[in-house]
């Protein structure tokens, strides 16, 4: 099962998904420290240190599973709870990645 992960962080979710038999094709993460950890645990060739808003998902084929944890701060009751009006709302980009992979 070929997987692609968005908002990868240091790869904790990836390790859990990997136990189920997933083979990671790409990680998309903007935090440089998290990417260093990903590169330590996975091939550096599949770690894409970039903003998900500028990533072209269409260049990947044979993806069976898209995994990720978009930032939850825009919807947290402990914060400002601006939801869709918060510039940190990256859920639309997660949906876009899925659409790009499902329509190509």
N, C-alpha and C positions, 0 to 999 in steps of 0.2 A: 504494500500500500504506500504510494508516494504521497508525501505530505509537504506542505508549505506552511510556515508559521509567521504570523504578523505580530507585532508588539511582543517580540520574543523574550525580552528581558535577558536574564542570564541563562535561561534554558530549563528552568524547573519544570514547567508544563511539558516541554519537549521530552524530557527524560521520562516522564510518566506516560506520555503518548507512545514513545519509542518502545516501551515494554509491551504494548499491544501489537507490535510488529510493524510500526510505521518506519518508513525510510525517508529521512528528510532530504528534500531537494533544495530548499532555500529557507533562510531565516531573514526577516526584515526587521531591523531594530536600529533606532537612531542613537541610542546612548553608547558612547565609546567604551565605557567600562564594561557594560553588559556584553558588547561585541567582543571584547578581549576574552571574556569567559567563554563565550560561544566558540571562539576560534581555538581555545584550549581544548574544548571537548568535542569539537566537530571540525571538519575540513574548512579551512579559511575561505575556500572557493565558494562555499554555499552561504557564507555570512555576508549580508548586504547591509552595510552601515549607512543607512539613508532614511529619510523621512518617507513614511508610507504614502504620503500624499503625492509623491513624485516618482513612485515606483511603477514600472511597466510589468504587470502580471501576465500579459499576453505572451511573453517570450518563453513561458514555461508550458510544457505539454505533459500529458499523462499524470496530472495531479488528481489524486483520489480524495484527498482530505485537506481542507484549509483550517488551521488551528490558530487561535490567538486570544489575547486578553486585552481588548481595547481599554484605554484609560476610563476609569469609572468616576473620577472626580466631578465631572459635570453633572452627574446624577446622584451624588452622595448627599445625604441629608446632613452630614457632618460638615459640609462645605457650603458653598454659595447656592448650590442646587439650581443652576441656570439651565441645565439640560441642553436642549438643542441650540440655545442661544450662547453657549459657552464655546469659545474658540478651541478648547481642548476636546470637544466632542469629535472623536475619530471613528465612531460607529459607521457613518456613511462611507468611509474609505474601506472598512472591512467588507461591507456589503458590495462595494464596487469591485473589490478583488474577487469576490465570489462570482459576481456577474461576469467579469472578464474571463474567468476560468470556465464558467458553465456555458458561455456562448461562443467559445472559440473551438 
